[in-house]
């Protein structure tokens, strides 16, 4: 079954109602062995494209993952990017901001970690937390020095959406290509995964009481995601809503979207100039004389 990535894309101007977006779709794989073969193919192709990205040194790629707890962000990053050269890829996880980070504007801490040209940067959570968890818990704004009417002033969120859109537009103009994934998990599937984290000792470390507490705010989170996706999905920095109840299927969808994004850059190794070729031939002659 072919993956049509457009099925998962939020187009600019779309209104988003997440209950209309599936958390599970017909698998693109037919068996575990088929999944492993498809993922292996995707990983090999991504590795080849990443090598060209690094050599060409023209573009940077920023990949953003956002999701509810247990949606599979870590697993998607681990499996999809498993064949990429670590020298050309960086992963940053953004958790609770430090006191120093809170003393700056809300984009400061992530901006410092943007990828260089030739590299892929992955944000496991990102500046979008500032219009997601902070919108669900607006009391956080006080710690950031933001004065609002009880933290519910819509102007705060409209201003932040605009700041994010301006940043992403600036990055695009300067050859950073941005792909954003919302791993769309159902509340029931999250419950099952939380139970597995309790029942399986090797997964206990992943679980905390805070994860369960946040389930009480599920509807608020869905509303915050709807507003965020609709306000910040653009032609140059699109959001993709990836059904996440089936982890292998989600990984194949993510990897296919990344493949098409990188292929769209029409990457190739830099051509050698005549002057450079003459230089290399001269060096070759010198090395050949040293033999023996």
N, C-alpha and C positions, 0 to 999 in steps of 0.2 A: 504494500500500500504506500503510495507516494504522499509525502508530507507537503501540503500547501501552506507555506508559512503565513500567507495573507489571512488564513482562517483565524489566526491568533493575534493579529495586529490591531491595535487601537489606532484608528485613523484620526488625523487632526480634525478637531471639531466634533467628534463623536461624543454623544452622551453615554455614559457607562452605567449599566445596571448589572452588577456582578451576579445576581441570581439568574440572569439570562446567559451567563457564560458557564460552560460546563467545567466541572472539576475532574471529569473522567470522559475520555472519548475512546472510540474503537482503536485498539492498539495497532501500531504500524509494524509490529513484529508478530510472528506466529508462534514462537517458542523461545525458551531461554537461550538456546543455542543461536537462533536467528537474531535475537536481540544483541548478543555478544558479537556476532559477525557484523551486524550493521553498525554498532558503536565502534568496533575496531576500524572499520572503513572510514567512518567520520573522523575518528581521532587521527588516523594516518594522513588524511587530507588536510585537516586543520594544522598538523605539524608541518607539512610541506608549505602551506600558505603562511604560517607564522615565520618560517625561515626566510621567505621572500619579503615579508613585512620588515623583518629585522635588517636584511641586506639593503633593501631599497631606502630605508631611513627617511621616508616621506610622510607616512601617516602614523598616528597612534590610535589605538582602539581602547575604548573604555566600556567595560561590561558591568552593568549594575544588576544585582539581585536583591529583590525585596519580597517578603512573604511573612505569613504568620509563622509562629514557632512550629517546628517539626515538618515544615513543608518540603524539605530536602535541598536547601541551598548548598550546604556543605558537600553533600553527595554529588550534586550536579557539577559543582566546581571540580571535585576530585576526579570524577569519571570522565567528564567531557574534556578537561584540560590535561589529562594524564600523559599525553604524548608530546606536549608543548615543552620546548627547551626552557628550563627555569631561568636562564639568563635573559630571556625575552618576555617573561611574564611575571607580574607581581600581584599578590592577593592581599587586600587589606580588609580587616573586619572592624567595623565601627560599633562600639558598644556605648556605655554611658560616658558622656564627655567629662573630661577632667576640669578642674577649676580654671586652669589656664585656657582651655578651649572655650569654656563658658564666658570668658572675659572678652572673646572676639566675636565677630559676626558669625552667623550660623553656617556659612559656607567655608570658613577659614580652615577648619581642621581637615576637611576632605580635599580642598584645593591643593594642599601641600603634597598630597599623595597621587596626583594625576600622573598618568603614564607619559614617559618621554616618547618622542618620535621613534618608530621602529619597534615599539613594545606594546604589549597588551596589559592593561591594568584591570583588575577585577575588584569591584567593591561589594563585599558581603555586608549588606545594609549600606547606607550612604547618607548624603545630605537630605534624602527624601524622608528620613526619620523625623526631620523637623516639621513636616506637614502631615505626618502619620501619627506616631506615638505622642508627639507634642500636641496634636489636635485632639487626640483622645484624652490626654491628660494635660490640659492647658495650664495647670498650676506650674508646670515646668518652665513656662515663659518667665515667671518671676525670677527664677534662678539665672535666667539669661539677661536679666535687666530690661525686659520688654514690658512696657506698661500698657495694659489693655483694660477694658471694662469687664473685669472678671475673667479675662482670658478667652472670651467668646467672640470678640470683635472680628467679623469676617474680613475686615481690611487687612488684618495681620496675615491671613492665609493668602489673600489675593496678592499682597505685596511679595510674599515668599514665592508663590508660583511664578511671578514675574521675574524675580531675581534668579530663580532656577532656569527659567526659559532663556533669559539673557545670557547666563553663563554658558548654557549648552549651545546657544547660537554662536557665541564667541569662540568656543572650542571647535565647533564645526568649521567656522571660517578659517581656523588655524590648523586644519587637517587632523583633528581628533574626531574619530567616528564613534558614535555612542549607540549602544544597544542596551535596552532596559527590559528586564524580565520580572514579571510578577507571577510567582508560582502560586497558582490558585488552588488552595486546599479546602476541602469541606470540613466543617466542624466535627462531623462524625469520624472522618478519617484521622483528624488530629487526635481525637479521643483514643482511638485504637493505637496510634503511635505512642501516645503518652503511656498507655497501659503497658506496651511492650518495653518502654524504657524503665518501667518499674519492675516488670517480671523478669527481664533478662539482665543479669548482674553486670555484664560487660557494657550495658547501656545506661546504668544508673547515673554515671557521671554527667550525662546529657540533661538530666531532669532536675528541675527546681520547683519549689512551691509557687514562685512568681509566675511560672509558665501557666499554671492552672488558674491563678488569680486573674490573669489577663483574658481568659476565656469569658469572663463575665462581661467584658466589653466588646464581644465579637461583633455585634451589630454596629457599634460605633466605629470599629476598625474598618468594617466593610464600607461604611459611608465615607470614611476618610480616604480609603483607597479609590472609591468611585470618583470623588472630587479631584483627587490627585491625578489619576490616570487621564481623566477628561481634560484637565487644565494643562498638562505638561507633555502629552504625546504629540509630537510634531513630525513633519516629513523627514527632518534631519536627525531627530533623536526619538525614535518611536518606542512605545511600550508594547510588549507582547504579553498577553495573558495566557500562561501555559497551564493546562490542566495537570494538577500535581498529585492526584490520588494514586496514580500509577507511576511510581518512580522511574522504572526503565523507559516508559513511553515519554515521560517529561524530559529525560536526558536526551533522547533521540530528537525530540522537537527542538530543544535548545541548541543542540549541536548542528542541526540542519539550518537553523536561523543564522548561527555564527558562520557556517560555511558560505551561505549566500551573501552575507555581509562582506566577508573578506574577498570572495570571488568578485564582488561588485567593484572592488578597488582596482581590479586589473593589474595585480602585482606581478613583477618580474625582477630577475636579478639585474643589477646595473650593467649596462653595456660598457665594455672596455674600449677606451679611446685609442687611437693610433699611437699617441705619445706614450700612453700607459703600456700598450703592448710592446713597444720598442724597449721600454724600461724593463719589462718582465723578461724579454728575450735576452737582454744583456745580463741580467741577474742569473738567468738559467745557464748561460755560457760560463759564467764565473763559477757557479756551483758544479757544473759538469767537469771543469778542469781540476777541481779539488778531489775528484773521485780517486780512491786508492792512495 
